[in-house]
Amino acid sequence: MNLKKSRNFGESSMSLDGIGKQDAGDTKRKRKVAEITQALNATPVDVATLRRMAISEGGLMSHEIRRKVWPRLLNVPDESIPEKLDEVDRENNKDYNQVLLDVQRSLRRFPPGMPDEQRMGLQEELIDIILRVLQKNPQLHYYQGYHDIVVTFLLVLGERLATALVEKLSTHHLRDFMDPTMDNTKHILNYLMPIIERVNPEVYDFMQQAEVGTIFALSWLITWFGHVLSDFRHVVRLYDFFLACHPLMPIYFAAVIVLYREEEVLDCECDMAMMHHLLSQIPQDLPYETLISRAGDLFVQFPPSELAKGATRERAQQTAASTFTDFDLASAQQQPETVLRRRQREQKQQQKQHGSTLNPQSGTVSVIRPAARRLVRLAVMGITVALGAAALAVVNSALEWAPKLDLLFP
């Protein structure tokens, strides 16, 4: 998989003139809105289609649509959203002072030009949402950066709806970040380098030699990139993607950012401080749609269950993220059959031809061989059509996957 940054990266065809492109875009948008509306009006709601729409190019397109779809992606029914919000006891909340300081420093997260009075009102609502969720769920622990996620939901959904979704998110996708210690957060960061190693061993070796570690991606992960991206449109586009996917998808997206910057990484001085400085300064002009699609491809090719090995696997079983089953991938034209099953058959064929390499600890066959990787990629590319592997991974096996989601989000 070539994730290298180049001048031609993301260039589009010029076969249509400007007016033609606009007309085609409008038609595509209207078709997508109609499909989302149909999915929302179905009985029961067609969550699989909503996930496909959230992942596919352009995401959910508008805050109006997000207000309808985000609750469905998190399985928050209308009847669970309270008409009246609980009162917040600020004086007796142990986190109030820290939350207040963080919210006061969050000016850049609000739209430029917003009147001070309106912004200050939203900041008060932001404080209340955070404290309300913590007050209702004493097992959760506030962390710096949590407010960057909550403010995104507030700006899109408003206080009442945001409170309900943030609570569900905090007890599921963000649960590992809200432990008393950072142990599980550090463990999730440990998935980053194995992904990079499998795709680009040269970049992996260079980063290992520089001893840069993974802390540069900490703020990316725990804020879902909300803290590091200046354009709110890009933030909510990523939230569409992450809400429709496995909780570990942000770490896959972090990996494709590093891989996309291959030339910059390899040109950097092989020094921990220099490398950390380079990687922590995330570019603002990323080709988001391409990276989203490729993050989905990597998830399908290297699911979390494959990345967790030996002692790491034991540790993974203690994280909330590990309770989410790896997504199945199936062709829209075929009966559900996962890429993983196809890959197993391909591995068996290769074993007969070239012999096998066994992991002495787990007894599993190594899948790092480049030829096997190319076969997997071809299998993925052959059935992704225009949506990308991630969309199909969560959609086309909806009959298998939707019941699992009901169990995960009771």
N, C-alpha and C positions, 0 to 999 in steps of 0.2 A: 504493500500500500504506500503510495507516494504522497506524503503530506508536506512536501517541501514547498516553502514559500517561493514564488516566482512572479515575474512581471505579468505573466499571462494568467495567473491564478484568478479564476472566477470571471474571466472575460466572457461576454455573451455574444451570440450571433448577431450580425447586422443585417440579416436578411429582410427584416421588417423595418419600415420607416417609423418615426416617432409616433405618429398617429395610430399606425397599425398595432404597435406594441401596447399603446394605451388601451385601445379597444380590446385587444386580447386579454390584457390584464384585468380590465373591468368585467369581461365575460367570465374569466376564471374566478374572480372574487365573488361575483353573484352566484355562480354555481356552488362555490364553497359555502357561502352563507345559507343557501337553500338546503344543502346537505346537512349542515349543522342544525338548522331549524327542524328538519325532518327527524334527525336523531333525537333532539330534545323532546319532540312531540310524540315519539314512539312510546308504546306501553309494553314492557318497561322501557325506560330511556336506553337508547343504544349507546352505551358508554364506550364500546369498542370503536365505533365510528368517531366519537368525540375525541378519543385518544389519537386516532389517526389524523384527524384534523389539527389537533394541537401540535403534533410532531411534524407534519408535512410543511412544505415551504410556506413561509409567511405566518405560520402559527394561527392564532385565533383572531388576529387582525385588528380588533378594537376592544376597548374596555367594556363596552356594552355587551359584547359576546362573552368576554371573560367572566363577567358577573353572573352569567347563566351557566357557563361550562365549568369553571374552576370548582364550584361546589360538587359537581358530578364527578369530576376527576378524583376528588378526595372522598367521594361517597358520603357527602354531608347533605342529607335530605332536607327539604324545606321545613318540615315539622320540627327538626332539631335546632333550628335557628330561633332563638328567643326574641320575642317582641320587645322585651325590656331587658336591658343589660344589668348585671349585678353591680351593686355599689362597690367602689374600690376604697379599701382602707390604706391610704398612703402612709399615714403616720406610723403604723405598726408593721409595715412591710420592710423586711430586712434588705431588700434589693432596691428600695426606692431611690436612695441617694445616687447609686451607681447608674440606674436607669435614667435618672434626671440628667446626670452629667453627659451620658452618651447621647440622649435626645437633643440636648442643647448644642452638641457638636455636629448635629446631623443636617445643618442648613443646606448643604450641597445636594441632599437627597430630595429636596422639594423643587418643583418647577421654577426656573428663573423667572423673575418678574411677578411672582405671586405676592399679593399684598401681605404686609407683616401681620396684620390682624388675622387673616385667614391661616397663614402659616403657623402662628402661635396657637390657634385653636386646634389645628391638626396635631401639633406637637403634644398638646394636652391629651388628645384622644389616643395618640401613640403610647404615651405613658400609661394610660388607663388600660389599653388592650394588653400590654405586656404584664402589668401587675395583676390584672384580672385572671389571665391564664395561669400565672404562677400561684396566685392565691387559691385557685380551684384545683391545681395539680401540684401539691407540695413536694412530690417526688422529682419535679423538674427544677433544674438549677439554671439561673440566668448566666449567660456568657456574653462578653463584649462582641458585638457583631450581630447578635440576635435581632437587635432593633433595626438593622439594615434589611432584614427579611420582612419584619412586621410592617415597616413603613411602606414597602412595595404593595402589600395586601391592602393597607389602609388607603393608599392613593387610588388603587384600582376599584376597591369594593365598598369603601365606606366603613365606619366603625363597627356597626352591628354584624354585618356579614364577615368582615375581616376577623372579628373576634372568634367566631365559630370555626373558620377555616384555619386560623393560626393555632387554635387549640388542637385540632385534629392533626395538623402538620407537626406540631411539637411533640405529640405522643406517638408519632410514627416516623416520618422521614427524618426529622431533626432530633429524634430521641437520643441518639448516641452523643450528640454535642451537648446535651443538657444533663449529663451525669455529673456527680460531684467532682470527678477528676477528668483529665483529658486523655485517659488511657485509650478509650474506644475511638476518640477523634484521631489520635495518633495512629491507631491501627488502620483506620480507613485511609489515612494518608499513605500508608504502606502499600496500598494497591497501585499507587501511581507509577512507581518505578518498574514493577513487573510488566505493566502494559507497554511502557516505553521500550523495555528490553525486547519484547516479542515483536514489535513493529520495526524498531530501528536500533539494533545492538550497538552501532557506532555511537549514536547520541547517548545511549545508556552508559557505555563504557567511559565516555568523556565526562559525563556528569558524576559517575562514581569516582573517577580519578580526581575530580575537583572537590569531592566530598561535600557537595552542595546540599545534600539531603532533600527534604520535601517541605520544609517550613515555608518556603516562598509561596506555596499554594494554600497555606492555611486559611488566609482571609478569603480566597476564592471559594473554598469549600464551605466554610461555616456561614457565609453570607449569600451563598448561591450567586456569587459574582456581583451582588448588588453594591458592595462597598467599592469595587475597583472599576466599574464601568460608569462613565459619565453620562452616556445617553440612555435615558429611561426606556426608550423604545427597545434597545438591545436587552435591557434587564428583563422586561416583561416577556420578550420573545423567548429568552432562556427559561423563564418560569413556566411558560406554556409547555416547553419540552420536558423540564424536570418533573412537573406535576403529572405528566402522562407516563412517566417512566419509573424504573427501579430507583430506590433511594441512592444508589451508588453512581448513578449517571453523572452527577457533577464531577466525580473524580475521573471518569472517562473523558469528559469534555476538557478538563484540565490537561489530561495527557495529550489530546489532539492539538491543544494550543502550543505545548512544548514541541511537539513533532512538527507542527507547521513552521516553527521558528528554527528549524534545523540549522540553516546556514548561519544564523546569528549565534546560536549556541556553539557550534564548532569553530566559529571565528573568534569567540570570546577567549580571553586569557584563562587558562586552566587553573583558576584560583577560586576558592570558596566564596570570598567576599564579592569578587567581580561577577561570578556566575549568579550568585544570589541577587545581586542588584539588577542584573539584566533580566532575569526571569520574573522577578517580583514586579517589574514595570510592565504591566500588561498592555499590549497595543490596543488602541481604540478603533482601529480600522480593520478589524478581523472580518473575514468572509464567513459570517455567522451561519448562514444556511448550509454551506458546504461542510463546515466543521460539525454542525449538528448531525448531518447525515453520516459523517465519518465516525463520530462518537458512537452512533448507533451500530455501525458496522463492527466497530471494535468490541462493543458489548456482546454482539452475537458471536463473534469469532473467539473471544476470550472472556467468557462469562465469569462472574466472581467465584463460582464454585471451582473453576479451573485454576484461578489465580491463588486460591488459598491452598497451601501445601503444608504437609507435616504439622509442626507445632503451630504454624500460622492458622491452619484449619481449626484447631482447637480454640484458638483465640477468636476466630471469626464467629464461632457458634455462640459467643457471648454478646454479640452486638445485635442491636435491633434491626439493622440493615440486613443481617444475614437471614432474617425470617422471611424475606421476600424471595420467592422462588424465581430463578432465572427465567427470563421470558422465552416462550416458545416462538419459533419462526416457521411460518407455513405459507405456501404459495396460494394466491387467491384462486388459481385455476385447479388446485389439487386438494385432496383430502389432507388434513393437518399431518405434517411430518416434519420434525424439527431438523434444522441444519446440523445439530449435534449428532443425531442419529445417522445422517448422511455422512458426516465427518468420520464417525466410527467405522462405517463400511469402507470409506476411502483409506482409513488408517490400516485396516485389516489387509486391504489389497496391497498397500505399500509394504506392509510387514512381510508378505509373501515374496515380494520382489526384492526388497533391500534388507530385510531383517528388521528387528525391532529393538528399540532402546527402552529399557525398563527403569523406572524410578525405584531404587532399592528400598525406599521407605514405604511407598504406597503401593508398589506393584503395578502402577499405571504406565501406559505407554507415553513416552515423551512426544509432545506435539509441536516442538519448536522447529522441526525440520522445515527449511524454506519451501521445499516442494509441496509439503502438506499445507503450508499456509497459503500458497498460491491456489491450490485446489479448493480450499475453503472459501477464499475470496471469490473465485469464479462461481462457486455454488451460490454464494450470497448475491453476487451481481446478477446472476441469471434470473433471479425471481424478485428483485427489488423494484423493478419497473422505474417509476419516477419518484417514488415516495422515500426510498432509502430503506435500509434494513431495519432501522429502529421502528419505523411505522409498522411494518409488517410483523415485527417481533411482538408487538403488543396488540395487534388487531386481528390478523387473519386466522388466529387460533382462538378467537373470542370465546367459543363454546367451552374450551378447556380452561382459559385464563380467567374469565369473569367470575366463576365460582370461587377461585382462589382469592380473588380480590375481596369478595364478600367476607371471607374468613379473616383476611388481614385487616379489614376496616369494619369491625362489628358495629 
